[in-house]
């Protein structure tokens, strides 16, 4: 589960960087990268939720 948290933090940083680039500079390609990172982050959060639930059952 520790690796999931580290990976999520890394993805969030990538999302944040790209989203800021889109908002501040109007960079359209950065917007696409931010959207992609958000989808990957969503999948990772679902994995984390499953792992967290399993860990709490033990």
C-alpha positions, 0 to 999 in steps of 0.5 A: 500500500505504501507504493500506491501512496507514493505513486499517487503523490507522484501522479498528483504532482504531475497533474498539478504541474500540467494543470497550472501550466494550462491555467497560467500559460494557456498551454493546450497540450499541458491540459491534455496531459493533466486530464490523462494524469487525472484519469490515472490518478482516479484508477490509482485511488480506486486501487488504494480504496480496495487495498485500504479496505482489505487492510482494515479487515485484517 
